Amino acid sequence: MIAEYRKMARTSTIICVAGFAFLLIVMPPKENVWRSGNLFQMAIVATAMAAFWFAFWSYAKAKGYSGAVGLALPLLSVLGIIILLSLRDKTLQPNKPKISPPNSGVQYKCVDCNKTIHESELKNDTLLCPSCGGHVE
């Protein structure tokens, strides 16, 4: 996960939750916020909603997806949140052993049977001894 976007997503989520909590606890609206004429309440709602959408956008970017994914998923409400949280993280790179090109003359030694193994004897880019199946170094 990309740390910069993840931090932005957390900050935006905190702003969103704090804004809505403030509205509900400190000054609950008696009617529709947009029709009340209370500019302070409108500003809090607008800021919280912008933070909500920005949190989705930045969390999708943190996982390596397009920001459009993060902007589309909130339209699905709770299902969108579940989908976003369950998306695979594209930024993770599997740890593959680095093996030199074929016929480079690189030799390995088996830790278990102490046999010297040429790189061309290794199967499927694995670092396992063909004789005993032990790890080679």
C-alpha positions in Angstrom: 0.0 0.0 0.0 1.3 3.4 -0.9 1.9 5.1 2.5 1.3 8.7 1.2 -2.2 7.9 -0.1 -3.0 5.8 2.9 -2.2 8.7 5.3 -4.4 11.0 3.2 -7.2 8.4 3.4 -6.9 8.2 7.2 -6.9 12.0 7.6 -9.9 12.4 5.3 -11.8 9.7 7.2 -11.1 11.4 10.5 -12.3 14.8 9.1 -15.4 13.2 7.7 -16.4 11.3 10.9 -15.5 14.4 13.1 -17.7 16.7 10.9 -20.7 14.5 11.0 -20.2 13.7 14.7 -20.0 17.4 15.4 -23.2 18.0 13.6 -25.1 15.2 15.2 -23.9 15.9 18.8 -23.2 19.6 19.1 -25.7 21.2 16.8 -28.2 18.6 15.4 -30.1 20.1 12.5 -33.8 20.6 13.0 -34.6 20.5 9.3 -32.8 19.9 6.0 -29.4 21.4 6.3 -29.5 22.8 2.8 -32.9 24.6 3.4 -32.1 25.8 6.9 -30.0 28.7 5.7 -27.4 28.0 8.4 -24.2 28.6 6.5 -22.0 27.0 9.3 -23.9 23.7 9.1 -23.8 23.7 5.3 -20.0 24.3 5.4 -19.6 21.4 7.9 -21.7 19.0 5.7 -19.9 20.1 2.5 -16.5 19.6 4.1 -17.4 16.2 5.6 -18.8 15.0 2.2 -15.7 16.2 0.4 -13.5 14.4 2.9 -15.7 11.3 2.5 -15.1 11.2 -1.3 -11.5 12.1 -1.0 -11.0 9.2 1.5 -12.4 6.7 -1.0 -10.3 8.2 -3.8 -7.0 8.2 -1.8 -7.6 4.7 -0.4 -8.1 3.3 -3.9 -4.9 5.0 -5.0 -3.1 3.6 -2.0 -4.0 0.1 -3.1 -2.7 0.9 -6.6 -6.0 1.4 -8.4 -7.3 4.3 -10.4 -8.8 7.2 -8.4 -12.0 6.6 -10.5 -12.5 3.3 -8.7 -12.5 5.2 -5.4 -15.0 7.8 -6.8 -17.4 5.2 -8.2 -17.5 2.8 -5.2 -19.2 5.2 -2.7 -22.2 5.2 -5.0 -22.8 1.6 -3.8 -22.9 2.8 -0.2 -21.9 0.1 2.3 -21.3 -2.5 -0.4 -18.8 0.0 -2.0 -16.9 0.2 1.3 -16.8 -3.6 1.5 -15.6 -3.9 -2.0 -12.9 -1.2 -1.5 -11.6 -2.9 1.6 -11.5 -6.3 0.0 -9.7 -5.2 -3.2 -6.3 -6.8 -3.6 -3.4 -4.5 -3.0 -1.7 -4.1 -6.4 1.4 -2.4 -4.8 2.6 -5.5 -3.1 5.5 -7.2 -4.9 6.1 -10.9 -4.3 9.6 -11.7 -3.1 11.2 -13.7 -5.9 14.7 -15.1 -5.6 17.1 -13.4 -8.0 18.7 -15.8 -10.3 21.3 -15.0 -12.9 20.6 -15.6 -16.6 21.1 -19.2 -17.9 24.5 -20.5 -18.7 26.1 -17.8 -16.5 28.3 -20.3 -14.7 26.7 -19.6 -11.3 26.9 -22.5 -8.9 25.0 -23.1 -5.7 25.6 -25.4 -2.7 22.8 -27.4 -1.1 22.5 -26.7 2.6 21.3 -30.3 3.3 23.4 -32.6 1.2 26.3 -30.3 0.5 26.2 -31.0 -3.2 27.4 -28.3 -5.7 24.6 -27.5 -8.2 24.9 -25.6 -11.5 22.2 -23.0 -12.1 21.0 -24.9 -15.2 20.1 -27.9 -12.9 17.5 -25.8 -11.0 13.9 -26.2 -12.0 11.4 -23.5 -12.5 13.6 -20.7 -11.0 13.4 -22.3 -7.6 16.4 -22.5 -5.2 15.8 -26.2 -4.3 18.3 -29.0 -4.7 17.2 -31.4 -7.5 18.7 -34.4 -5.5 17.3 -33.9 -2.0 14.8 -31.0 -2.3 16.8 -28.9 0.3 17.5 -25.2 0.0 20.5 -24.1 -2.0 22.7 -21.0 -1.4 
